[in-house]
Amino acid sequence: MQDFAGKVAIVTGAASGIGLELATVFAEQGMKVVLADIEPAALDAAVTRIQALGVEAIGVVTDVGDDASVAALAKKTVDTFGAIHVACNNAGVYAGGLLWEQTEADFEWVMRVNQWGVIHGIRHFVPQMLSQSDECHVVNTASMAGMTTLPFAGIYHMTKHAALALSECLYHELALTAPQVGVSCLCPELIATNIGSSQRNRPAALGDTRVTESSEMVHQAIIDATDGALSPRVMAERVLQGIIDGKFYLCPPPENSWHRSAQSRMEDCATMQNPRFAAPPI
């Protein structure tokens, strides 16, 4: 996909972080942008910022973990702008700690956003793309956590592995049946976002959690690691170039420590040796 001007982009998790920078980069290319997020006030501010770039933009309060909410987002986009050309299933949350200490609600909440958010996006955005004659592109945000496994973050790693696997399967299916629709999977390293405070958006119905020594330790480590980390703008530019180049894996360069950790894990799988603890420095 080379031509962006006048096309329509949807971005979930668009009120901050990578999502907001994706919306910004698409607006700079002259696209009409639909920003979706669960935080109304932050979403309003984000829409104002994008509109100030001189493009058409709307905000739609969306819970990506709810199928009907994502269906409504797709309908609002088509009703307003007539099409969907780029869809970024980007919303994500984080919870950490020892697996046996985390509650069922911890699992359900993270899976609901990180895994079902991608599933709902595929189910509702892709059929619309297939009904159009234009080139389109799906971008799913996974993580380098989708290529690695580290202790104290099992739920997050599990959901990001799922997002990557779903994206790879989608890539194969569309390549065989509808090659005009491209697929990329963004696998960020540590980025300066608000993911360490994602509990702020946790639904009350899934509020059953347990504060433990391990969960507090991991929570603080994530906040410290993302403070001053790589700018989310870098991820947005990586996505834009990936769409232009038709590239699937949007990952750090080979010299990055996360890349080496992923390679170590894949070698363990290929040689069937026990998993090595190959943690990148954070």
GIUR-V484034 format. One record per helix or strand. SS is the DSSP state (H for helix, E for strand). FROM is the first residue (numbers start at 1). LEN is the number of residues. If there is no record, write none. Layout:
ss={SS,SS}
from={FROM,FROM}
len={LEN,LEN}
This chain:
ss={E,H,E,H,E,H,E,E,H,H,E,H,E,H,E,E,H,H,H,E,H,E,H}
from={8,17,32,40,57,67,86,97,99,104,136,144,153,154,181,191,195,204,213,230,232,249,257}
len={5,12,6,12,5,15,4,1,3,27,6,3,1,24,6,1,7,3,14,1,14,2,15}
